[in-house]
Amino acid sequence: MASIAETLTRALELHQSGRLAEAERHYREILQADPLQARPGSSWACCAANAAGMDLACEYLGRAAALDPADAILPQ
């Protein structure tokens, strides 16, 4: 089983290459293991926003910002 750091690295690689569904699966896996991770929450929000799931994006971006305001990233 991959560590959270390894899974996050893979998720970010997938996200950057435009493979959003696969990246989202990894972000979900991380958040199930540790819901207090800010980076995967904000990154997942970007995936959701890019896939037109703005309600979900706002929910996870809000959670990520509450956990770590400096690490919360905005969808582009």
C-alpha positions in Angstrom: 0.0 0.0 0.0 1.3 3.4 -1.0 1.9 6.1 1.7 -0.3 9.2 1.7 2.7 11.2 0.3 3.1 8.8 -2.6 -0.6 8.7 -3.3 -0.7 12.5 -3.3 2.3 12.7 -5.6 0.6 10.3 -8.1 -2.7 12.2 -7.8 -1.0 15.5 -8.6 0.7 14.0 -11.6 -2.6 12.7 -12.9 -4.3 16.0 -12.2 -1.6 18.0 -14.1 -1.8 15.6 -17.0 -5.6 16.2 -17.2 -6.6 12.7 -16.0 -9.1 14.2 -13.5 -11.2 11.1 -12.8 -8.1 9.1 -11.9 -6.7 12.0 -9.8 -10.0 12.4 -8.0 -9.9 8.7 -7.0 -6.5 9.1 -5.4 -7.6 12.3 -3.6 -10.6 10.5 -2.2 -8.4 7.6 -1.1 -6.2 10.0 0.9 -9.2 11.8 2.4 -10.7 8.5 3.5 -7.5 7.6 5.2 -6.9 11.1 6.7 -9.8 13.6 6.3 -7.6 16.4 7.9 -5.3 16.5 4.9 -5.6 20.0 3.3 -3.8 19.6 0.0 -5.8 16.7 -1.4 -9.0 18.4 -0.4 -8.1 21.6 -2.2 -6.7 19.7 -5.2 -9.9 17.6 -5.3 -11.9 20.8 -5.3 -10.0 21.9 -8.4 -10.8 18.5 -10.1 -14.5 18.9 -9.3 -14.5 22.5 -10.5 -12.8 21.5 -13.8 -15.5 18.8 -14.2 -18.3 21.3 -13.6 -19.0 20.1 -10.1 -18.9 23.5 -8.5 -20.9 22.6 -5.4 -18.5 19.8 -4.5 -15.6 22.0 -5.4 -16.7 24.7 -3.0 -17.4 22.2 -0.2 -13.9 20.7 -0.4 -12.1 24.0 -1.0 -13.8 25.4 2.1 -12.8 22.3 4.2 -9.2 22.6 2.9 -9.0 26.3 3.7 -10.3 25.7 7.2 -7.6 23.1 7.8 -4.7 25.1 6.3 -5.5 28.5 4.7 -2.0 28.9 3.4 -2.3 25.6 1.4 -5.8 26.0 0.0 -5.5 26.5 -3.8 -8.1 28.0 -6.1 -9.4 26.3 -9.2 -8.1 27.8 -12.4 
